[in-house]
C-alpha cells in the first residue's frame, strides 16, 4: 500500500534519505519542510541541496520560520501526508504538528539511542572516543528523542575520522534503514522497542566558542577534540609570540606523542619541539604534533608551509585569545 510522505529536514544527514525517498517507487513524497534560506557573508545565499532537489521534482516546499504557528499547521495539513519523516530539521515539533499524520512522525537520529539524545550526537561520539556510532529511527513523542525505536544501524568509527566524515557515512547508512522502516509502517508491521531510560545521556548544542582547543586536557583528548569539532564549529587556538598580536589558527590534524623529556613542568599549550614539517605542543598529559593548520583568511595547509611563512620558536604558546599567564 502506497503512502504519502512529507519530509522535514535541512542538514547533510537528511539529504541521502530524501533523495532515496524521491526516487522510490513504493511510496510518494508530497513535499519538503526545511529551514528558511540563510544569507552568509557578502549577502550570498547559502545553497540548500534539499530545497534544490525538491524544486527540481516539483514538490511543495515549506520554509516556516516557526513550524508551530497556526498558519504552518494548516499548511502541513494541506499536504495530506500519511507519515512525516524528520531528519536534522532543526525545529521542535508541537503536539498540533505531531497530531497531523495518521501514521505518525518518525525521526532519523544520528546516535545509538538512548545514548546521546539532543543536538550533537555525532560530535559526542567522536569527542568521547566511542568505538561505534549509528542511526536510530524512532517515533517522535513529546519528550526529546525519547520515543520508541523502530530500527537501528551501527558502524565502527575510524581512528582518524572527523565529525563531518562520520556524519556523511551515517547519512548513507540511514537510507536502507529508513526505507525498511517506512515499508513496515505502511504495512502495519513495525516493531516498537522502548528506550532504556537508565542508559540515557544528553548532549547540548555547541557554539563557536566550543571549538577552542583545551590544551590542559590529555593529548588523546586534544586529538579527539580536533577531529570532533570538524567541520563545525572548527577546532581553533591562538598562537602567542612575544611582540606579535595573537594569531588565530584552525588546527586541522594532530598526532598524540609521548611527553618529551623535561616537559612535565611546561605549561599546556607551549611549543616544546619543532622541525621543518611539524610543531609539537604540550598538553595536560603528553603532547601533540600539529600536522595541518589554517590561518584565518587562508587555505588549509601542512605545517611545513605555515612555518615557511611564520617563524615559530620553542616557548611560544597556543591558547585562548586573552593569554593567561
C-alpha positions as CSV (number, residue, x, y, z in Angstrom):
1,X,0.0,0.0,0.0
2,X,1.5,3.3,-1.1
3,X,1.5,6.1,1.4
4,X,2.1,9.9,1.2
5,X,5.3,11.1,2.9
6,X,6.2,14.7,4.0
7,X,9.9,15.1,4.6
8,X,11.2,17.5,7.2
9,X,15.0,18.1,7.0
10,X,17.7,20.6,6.4
11,X,21.2,19.3,7.2
12,X,23.7,17.0,5.5
13,X,22.3,14.0,7.4
14,X,19.0,14.4,5.7
15,X,20.0,14.6,2.0
16,X,20.7,10.9,1.1
17,X,17.4,9.7,2.6
18,X,15.4,12.5,1.0
19,X,17.0,11.7,-2.4
20,X,16.2,8.0,-1.9
21,X,12.6,8.7,-1.0
22,X,12.2,11.0,-4.0
23,X,13.5,8.2,-6.3
24,X,11.4,5.4,-4.6
25,X,8.5,3.9,-6.5
26,X,6.9,2.3,-3.4
27,X,5.6,5.5,-1.8
28,X,5.0,9.1,-2.7
29,X,6.9,12.2,-1.3
30,X,4.4,15.1,-1.3
31,X,6.7,17.8,-0.1
32,X,9.6,19.2,1.9
33,X,9.7,21.3,5.0
34,X,13.1,22.9,5.5
35,X,14.6,25.8,7.4
36,X,14.3,29.3,5.9
37,X,17.0,30.4,3.5
38,X,20.1,31.8,5.2
39,X,22.3,34.6,3.9
40,X,26.1,34.5,4.5
41,X,28.9,37.0,4.2
42,X,28.6,39.3,1.3
43,X,24.9,38.6,1.2
44,X,25.4,35.3,-0.6
45,X,22.6,32.9,-0.3
46,X,23.5,29.5,1.3
47,X,22.6,26.6,-1.0
48,X,20.1,24.2,0.5
49,X,20.5,21.0,-1.6
50,X,17.3,19.5,-0.2
51,X,15.3,22.5,-1.5
52,X,17.1,22.3,-4.8
53,X,16.1,18.7,-5.2
54,X,12.5,19.3,-4.1
55,X,12.2,22.2,-6.6
56,X,13.6,20.1,-9.4
57,X,11.0,17.4,-8.6
58,X,8.1,19.9,-8.5
59,X,7.4,19.2,-4.8
60,X,5.8,21.6,-2.4
61,X,8.5,23.4,-0.3
62,X,7.6,24.9,3.0
63,X,10.1,27.1,4.9
64,X,8.4,28.4,8.0
65,X,10.4,30.4,10.5
66,X,8.3,28.7,13.1
67,X,6.5,25.4,12.4
68,X,4.3,25.8,15.4
69,X,2.2,28.7,14.1
70,X,-1.5,28.1,13.1
71,X,-0.6,29.0,9.5
72,X,2.2,26.5,9.5
73,X,0.0,23.8,10.9
74,X,-2.6,24.5,8.3
75,X,0.0,24.3,5.5
76,X,1.1,20.9,6.8
77,X,-2.4,19.6,6.8
78,X,-2.9,20.7,3.2
79,X,-0.2,18.2,2.1
80,X,-2.5,15.3,3.2
81,X,0.6,13.3,4.2
82,X,0.1,10.0,5.9
83,X,3.6,10.0,7.5
84,X,6.1,12.7,8.5
85,X,9.8,11.7,8.2
86,X,12.2,14.0,10.1
87,X,16.0,14.2,9.7
88,X,18.1,17.1,11.1
89,X,15.3,19.5,10.6
90,X,16.3,22.0,13.3
91,X,12.9,22.9,14.9
92,X,10.9,21.2,17.7
93,X,7.5,19.9,16.6
94,X,4.4,20.8,18.6
95,X,1.6,18.5,19.6
96,X,-0.5,20.1,16.9
97,X,2.1,19.2,14.3
98,X,2.5,15.6,15.6
99,X,-1.3,15.1,15.5
100,X,-1.5,15.7,11.7
101,X,-0.2,12.5,10.0
102,X,-2.4,9.4,10.6
103,X,0.7,7.1,10.7
104,X,2.7,9.3,13.0
105,X,6.1,11.0,12.7
106,X,9.4,9.3,12.7
107,X,12.9,10.7,13.2
108,X,16.4,9.7,11.9
109,X,18.6,10.4,14.9
110,X,22.4,10.0,14.5
111,X,23.1,8.0,17.6
112,X,22.6,4.7,19.2
113,X,19.7,5.7,21.5
114,X,19.2,6.2,24.3
115,X,22.8,7.4,24.2
116,X,23.3,10.9,23.1
117,X,19.8,12.4,22.9
118,X,20.0,16.0,21.9
119,X,21.6,18.3,19.3
120,X,25.1,17.0,18.8
121,X,25.3,13.2,19.0
122,X,27.9,12.7,16.2
123,X,30.3,15.3,17.9
124,X,29.8,13.5,21.2
125,X,30.7,10.1,19.7
126,X,34.0,11.4,18.3
127,X,34.9,13.5,21.3
128,X,34.3,10.7,23.7
129,X,36.4,8.2,21.7
130,X,33.5,5.8,21.1
131,X,34.3,2.8,19.0
132,X,30.9,2.7,17.2
133,X,28.2,5.1,16.2
134,X,24.9,4.7,14.3
135,X,21.5,5.8,13.3
136,X,18.3,5.1,15.2
137,X,14.9,5.6,13.7
138,X,12.3,6.4,16.4
139,X,8.8,7.6,16.7
140,X,8.7,11.2,17.9
141,X,7.0,11.8,21.2
142,X,6.7,15.0,23.3
143,X,9.9,14.2,25.3
144,X,13.1,14.9,23.4
145,X,14.4,11.9,21.5
146,X,12.6,9.6,23.9
147,X,10.2,7.8,21.6
148,X,10.2,4.0,20.9
149,X,12.8,2.8,18.5
150,X,11.8,1.4,15.1
151,X,15.2,0.4,13.7
152,X,18.9,0.8,14.4
153,X,22.0,0.6,12.1
154,X,25.6,0.6,13.5
155,X,29.1,1.3,12.2
156,X,32.6,1.5,13.6
157,X,34.2,4.9,14.0
158,X,37.5,5.3,12.1
159,X,40.6,6.1,14.3
160,X,41.2,9.3,12.3
161,X,37.5,10.1,11.4
162,X,36.2,13.6,11.9
163,X,32.7,14.5,12.8
164,X,31.9,15.7,9.3
165,X,33.2,12.4,7.8
166,X,31.3,10.3,10.2
167,X,28.1,12.3,9.5
168,X,28.4,11.7,5.8
169,X,28.7,7.9,6.4
170,X,25.8,7.9,8.9
171,X,23.7,9.8,6.3
172,X,24.3,6.9,3.8
173,X,23.8,4.3,6.5
174,X,20.3,5.7,7.2
175,X,19.0,5.2,3.7
176,X,18.3,1.4,3.7
177,X,17.1,1.6,7.3
178,X,14.6,4.4,6.5
179,X,13.2,2.5,3.5
180,X,12.8,-0.6,5.6
181,X,11.1,1.1,8.5
182,X,8.7,3.1,6.2
183,X,7.7,-0.1,4.4
184,X,7.0,-1.7,7.8
185,X,4.9,1.2,8.9
186,X,2.9,1.2,5.6
187,X,2.2,-2.5,6.1
188,X,1.4,-2.1,9.8
189,X,4.3,-4.4,10.6
190,X,6.6,-2.0,12.5
191,X,8.2,-3.1,15.8
192,X,8.5,-0.5,18.6
193,X,11.3,-1.1,21.2
194,X,11.2,1.2,24.3
195,X,14.4,3.0,25.2
196,X,16.2,2.1,28.4
197,X,15.9,5.4,30.4
198,X,18.6,4.2,32.8
199,X,21.2,4.4,29.9
200,X,20.1,7.9,28.7
201,X,22.6,10.6,28.1
202,X,22.0,14.1,26.7
203,X,24.3,16.3,24.6
204,X,23.8,20.1,24.2
205,X,24.0,22.3,21.2
206,X,27.5,23.7,20.5
207,X,28.6,27.2,19.9
208,X,31.6,28.7,18.1
209,X,33.5,29.1,21.3
210,X,33.3,25.3,21.9
211,X,35.9,24.9,19.1
212,X,38.7,26.3,21.3
213,X,41.2,23.6,21.9
214,X,41.6,22.6,25.6
215,X,45.3,22.2,25.8
216,X,45.1,21.4,29.5
217,X,43.5,18.0,28.6
218,X,45.4,14.9,27.6
219,X,47.0,14.5,24.2
220,X,44.4,11.8,23.3
221,X,41.5,14.2,24.3
222,X,43.0,17.1,22.3
223,X,43.3,14.8,19.3
224,X,39.7,13.8,19.6
225,X,38.7,17.5,20.0
226,X,40.5,18.4,16.7
227,X,38.5,15.6,14.9
228,X,35.3,16.1,16.8
229,X,35.0,19.8,16.1
230,X,35.3,19.5,12.3
231,X,33.8,20.9,10.2
232,X,31.8,22.9,12.7
233,X,32.4,24.8,14.9
234,X,36.0,24.2,13.9
235,X,38.9,23.4,16.3
236,X,41.0,26.5,16.8
237,X,43.6,28.2,19.0
238,X,45.6,31.4,19.2
239,X,49.4,31.4,18.7
240,X,51.0,33.8,21.2
241,X,54.5,35.1,20.4
242,X,56.5,37.9,22.0
243,X,55.9,41.3,20.3
244,X,53.2,40.0,18.0
245,X,49.4,40.0,18.2
246,X,47.8,36.6,18.7
247,X,47.3,34.7,15.5
248,X,44.1,32.6,15.2
249,X,44.6,29.2,13.7
250,X,42.3,26.3,12.9
251,X,44.2,23.1,13.9
252,X,43.0,20.5,11.4
253,X,45.2,17.4,12.2
254,X,47.4,16.4,15.1
255,X,49.1,13.2,16.3
256,X,49.5,12.4,20.0
257,X,53.1,11.8,21.1
258,X,54.7,10.8,24.3
259,X,55.9,13.6,26.6
260,X,59.3,15.0,25.7
261,X,62.0,14.8,28.4
262,X,61.6,17.6,30.9
263,X,58.2,18.7,29.6
264,X,56.3,17.8,32.7
265,X,56.8,21.3,34.1
266,X,55.8,23.0,30.8
267,X,52.6,24.9,30.7
268,X,49.9,23.2,28.4
269,X,49.8,24.9,25.0
270,X,53.5,25.7,25.0
271,X,55.6,24.8,21.9
272,X,58.1,22.2,23.1
273,X,59.7,21.0,19.8
274,X,59.9,22.0,16.2
275,X,61.2,20.6,12.9
276,X,60.6,21.7,9.3
277,X,57.3,19.9,9.0
278,X,55.7,19.9,12.5
279,X,55.1,21.7,15.7
280,X,54.9,19.8,19.0
281,X,52.7,21.3,21.6
282,X,52.5,20.4,25.3
283,X,49.1,19.1,26.6
284,X,48.0,18.4,30.1
285,X,49.4,14.9,29.7
286,X,51.8,14.1,26.9
287,X,51.8,16.3,23.7
288,X,50.5,16.5,20.2
289,X,52.4,17.1,16.9
290,X,50.5,19.6,14.7
291,X,50.2,18.4,11.1
292,X,47.8,20.7,9.3
293,X,46.6,24.2,10.1
294,X,44.5,27.0,8.6
295,X,45.3,30.6,9.5
296,X,42.3,32.9,9.4
297,X,41.6,34.1,5.9
298,X,43.9,31.5,4.3
299,X,43.7,28.0,2.9
300,X,44.3,24.8,4.9
301,X,48.0,23.9,4.7
302,X,50.5,21.5,6.1
303,X,52.6,22.8,9.0
304,X,55.7,22.9,6.7
305,X,54.0,25.5,4.5
306,X,52.9,27.5,7.6
307,X,56.5,27.5,9.0
308,X,57.9,28.9,5.8
309,X,55.8,32.0,6.3
310,X,55.9,32.3,10.1
311,X,58.8,31.8,12.4
312,X,57.8,29.8,15.5
313,X,60.1,29.1,18.4
314,X,60.1,26.8,21.4
315,X,58.4,28.5,24.3
316,X,55.8,30.2,22.0
317,X,52.3,29.4,23.3
318,X,48.9,28.3,22.0
319,X,45.9,29.2,24.0
320,X,42.8,31.5,24.2
321,X,42.9,34.9,22.6
322,X,43.4,36.6,26.0
323,X,46.6,34.9,27.1
324,X,46.5,33.6,30.7
325,X,49.9,33.6,32.4
